Amino acid sequence: MARAKTVKKADTKQPDPPRKKEKEKAAQGAPREYAQGETYEEGEMIYHKVWDDVGEVLEVGTTDDGIRKMKVHFEKVGVKNLRMGQVG
């Protein structure tokens, strides 16, 4: 009985395309300095002067008391919840 030949396929792996978030970050330019009285949007990059750290705004919301808040992922200090400008 004859054996079947094993055929190896050529390596067709292609490089991964650039991620959408990386493109968005680069397009935004320099991060804004964080100020409690300012308002921010999801995906925006901010700089926190006290921590000397840059982070991306992950979520924006409002507490039951009407205080605006945001969740930010910083490069050095991790995820933090911060206050921002009041709903007007």
C-alpha positions, 0 to 999 in steps of 0.5 A, a space after each residue: 500500500 502506498 503512503 500519502 505525501 505530506 504537503 507543507 503549506 507556505 508560511 502565510 502569516 501577515 503582520 497585524 494591522 495597527 490597532 484603532 486605539 493606537 491611531 486615535 491616541 496618535 491623532 489626538 496629539 499631546 494630552 490635556 492637563 487634568 483640572 477638576 473643573 474641566 470636562 473630558 470625553 472617553 478616549 481622551 488622553 490627560 496628564 495628571 501633574 501630581 502623579 506626573 503620569 499620562 492616562 486615557 479616560 475609560 468611562 465618564 459618568 455622574 454620581 447620584 449627587 450630580 457629581 461628574 466623574 471619570 475612570 482613567 487608566 494611567 501608565 504608572 499608577 493604574 486605574 483611578 476615579 477622578 472628579 470633573 466639571 459639573 453638569 450644567 
